[in-house]
Amino acid sequence: MNSLQYKYHLKPWGDRKQDFLVRFRRIDVGGDLRDPVGATHYNEYAFGWVVDTSDYSSVIYNVGIGININYGSSLKGGSLVFFYNE
């Protein structure tokens, strides 16, 4: 898997730090999954908003919501995603 991820720091929301997350991934497909997917790899694009929650929990540092888009195989489509510890 090859990926590029960037976090853009936004102005704090109250006393909470917040980031805009952008991620691009190329996911290689191997073995028995190549025929059903119809490709040797596909691309995944993610965009989201992440807010710091480290004051509330020592386990979950941040949470957020975003959109995930898959393209390049029969897995084309998008989904609403929930981010944590990004």
C-alpha positions as CSV (number, residue, x, y, z in Angstrom):
1,M,0.0,0.0,0.0
2,N,1.3,3.4,-1.0
3,S,-0.2,6.5,0.6
4,L,0.1,10.2,1.1
5,Q,-1.6,11.9,4.0
6,Y,-1.8,15.6,4.9
7,K,-3.3,17.4,7.9
8,Y,-4.1,21.0,7.5
9,H,-4.4,22.7,11.0
10,L,-7.5,24.8,11.2
11,K,-8.2,27.6,13.8
12,P,-9.2,26.1,17.2
13,W,-12.9,25.5,17.8
14,G,-13.3,26.9,21.3
15,D,-10.4,25.3,23.1
16,R,-10.3,22.2,20.8
17,K,-7.6,21.8,18.1
18,Q,-9.0,20.8,14.7
19,D,-7.6,19.5,11.5
20,F,-8.7,18.9,7.9
21,L,-7.4,15.5,6.8
22,V,-6.6,14.6,3.1
23,R,-5.4,11.1,2.3
24,F,-4.6,9.4,-1.0
25,R,-3.8,5.6,-1.1
26,R,-3.0,3.1,-3.8
27,I,-4.0,-0.3,-2.6
28,D,-2.4,-3.3,-4.3
29,V,-4.7,-6.4,-4.7
30,G,-3.3,-9.9,-4.9
31,G,-4.2,-13.5,-4.9
32,D,-7.8,-14.6,-5.2
33,L,-9.2,-11.1,-4.9
34,R,-7.8,-9.9,-8.3
35,D,-10.5,-11.6,-10.5
36,P,-13.6,-10.4,-8.5
37,V,-12.2,-6.9,-8.2
38,G,-11.1,-6.8,-11.8
39,A,-7.8,-5.0,-11.1
40,T,-4.4,-5.4,-9.6
41,H,-4.8,-2.2,-7.6
42,Y,-7.4,0.5,-6.8
43,N,-7.2,4.1,-5.4
44,E,-8.8,5.4,-2.2
45,Y,-9.3,9.1,-1.5
46,A,-10.3,10.3,2.0
47,F,-11.3,13.8,3.2
48,G,-12.3,14.6,6.7
49,W,-12.6,16.9,9.7
50,V,-10.8,15.8,12.9
51,V,-11.2,17.3,16.4
52,D,-8.8,16.8,19.3
53,T,-10.4,14.9,22.3
54,S,-7.3,14.2,24.3
55,D,-8.7,16.0,27.3
56,Y,-11.6,13.5,27.6
57,S,-9.7,10.2,27.1
58,S,-6.2,8.9,27.2
59,V,-7.1,6.2,24.6
60,I,-8.8,8.2,21.9
61,Y,-6.8,11.3,20.9
62,N,-9.1,12.7,18.3
63,V,-12.4,11.9,16.4
64,G,-13.8,13.1,13.2
65,I,-16.1,12.5,10.2
66,G,-15.3,12.4,6.5
67,I,-15.9,10.9,3.1
68,N,-14.0,7.9,1.6
69,I,-14.0,7.4,-2.2
70,N,-12.8,4.2,-3.9
71,Y,-12.0,4.2,-7.6
72,G,-10.1,2.0,-10.1
73,S,-11.8,-1.4,-9.8
74,S,-15.3,-2.9,-9.3
75,L,-15.1,-1.4,-5.8
76,K,-16.0,2.0,-7.1
77,G,-18.1,4.1,-4.7
78,G,-18.0,6.2,-1.6
79,S,-18.9,6.1,2.0
80,L,-19.3,8.2,5.1
81,V,-16.5,7.4,7.6
82,F,-15.8,8.0,11.2
83,F,-12.1,8.8,12.1
84,Y,-10.4,8.2,15.4
85,N,-6.8,8.4,16.4
86,E,-5.7,10.0,13.1
